[in-house]
Amino acid sequence: MSHRETGEKLEVVYGIHAVKEAVRSRPVEYVLVAQGQCNPRVQEIIDACRAGGIGLRFAPRPAVERAAGNTQHQNVVAVCTPRAYDDIETLLAGSVRPLLVVLDGVEDPANLGAIVRTAVAAGCDGVVIPERRAAGMSPAVARASAGALEHVKIARVTNLVRTLEEMKERHVWVYGFEAQAGKSYLDLDYTLGCVLVLGGEGAGLHRLVREACDELAHIPLRGPVPSLNVSVAAAVVLYEALRQRGKAGKWKAETGN
């Protein structure tokens, strides 16, 4: 039975990396390709669709643009089953010392996509976002993540503060980041199970979210800028966490402790 017959809503994914990963990772109804394109990376997608029995359609570029709803489609669009959100239990189940990113009101899809890409690269166990006043999974996020959205667990929660309190009850440390904090992000211990909480563009951490954090820290800035973009800040702290965890793992391997 087709998606059309069941009435299931389909999702559009556009951009070479996003479509390539969607074709690899989830059910795809068909892929729409702009006529006359000669990009070898798009040809790889075409070949993968033919090998996997995925429908292909070719259309003039304006039709592809209408299907994508965006000019940044790179001549290829996939129509596929929407990604479902995960629950918190799924995010926590993957590790005895989980590393999660919590976003407090990040509204720009480009920022969310960039954070997702870094989270996957750094081996993060998942990303948590609020239901309201925040970017959610979308074609723009998929493209900005360069396909990484297909490889990350994302939970969307109704109450971010309650979720952080539940994390602490599970002995997961909650670290919040803001420019006014007295402690440096380099002073935190990321070898434990921990949640990295970053605020949205402009507003930063909301008061109740800030108060729910075990520790607050800042990223030192040497030049005349007041703050970093949230996706850059996420990359900085995630890779410090990765560095510390790698160092701790090497120490345990050498000592047997």
Sequence and secondary structure as in RCSB ss.txt:
>XXXX:A:sequence
MSHRETGEKLEVVYGIHAVKEAVRSRPVEYVLVAQGQCNPRVQEIIDACRAGGIGLRFAPRPAVERAAGNTQHQN
VVAVCTPRAYDDIETLLAGSVRPLLVVLDGVEDPANLGAIVRTAVAAGCDGVVIPERRAAGMSPAVARASAGALE
HVKIARVTNLVRTLEEMKERHVWVYGFEAQAGKSYLDLDYTLGCVLVLGGEGAGLHRLVREACDELAHIPLRGPV
PSLNVSVAAAVVLYEALRQRGKAGKWKAETGN
>XXXX:A:secstr
  HHHHT   EEEESHHHHHHHHHHS EEEEEEETT   HHHHHHHHHHHHHT EEEEE HHHHHHHHTSS  TT
EEEEE     B HHHHHTT SS EEEEEES   HHHHHHHHHHHHHTT  EEEEESSSS  S HHHHHHTTTGGG
GS EEEES HHHHHHHHHHTT EEEEE TT SEEGGGS  SSSEEEEEEBTTTBS HHHHHH SEEEE    SS 
S   HHHHHHHHHHHHHHHHHHHHHHHHHH  
